[in-house]
Amino acid sequence: MKNVSVGLIFLTIIFAIACKPSENFSGSESVSVVKLREVYGKNVSFTLINESSESVQIESTAHFYIEKKEGESWSKVPYIPCQCGTPCRPPAVNELAPQEMTEITWDLISRKCGNENGLTPPIKTVEEKVSSGDYRMTFNVNRQKNGMRIDPEQLVVYFSLK
């Protein structure tokens, strides 16, 4: 009986070690997310790594596509990368060689253009800290295989703010 108990304890420990914790990202076979925490307080920061054997392109990591969960649906969080009334740089494409990484950081500030005294076009940049809740960021990952572009992947990264 003692051997059975020891065996069950041993199997439980092996099972616990072998089980992978749930990941907070989905949609990409090529790119993984490392250093991602489930909950953030002051800013969001994580790293994207190309785990494929080919280079990938990640469309505009400077122009985030951020959404907040509202009930059962997701709503877009306004995020412009430049001051209103000034031209923004065109979206950049980050090329990642195999095993190359890029860091993503968001200061939890929503940015949009607003009107001041009815001015058109809106020229004032309105910034506000986002509230706590569940969020996700979406990145388009353009892939190649044998030098040919193949269907892009959509990498979705989930996190919470307290």
Buried (B, 14 or more C-beta within 10 A) or exposed (E): EEEEEEEEEEEEEEEEEEEEEEEBBEBBEBBBBEEBEEEBEEEBBBBBBBBBEBBBBBBBBEBBBBBBBEEEEBEEBBBBEEEBEEEEEEEEEBEBEEEEEBEBEBEBEBBBBEEEEEEEEBBBBBEEEBEEEBBBBBBBBBBBEEEEEEEBBEBBBBBBBE
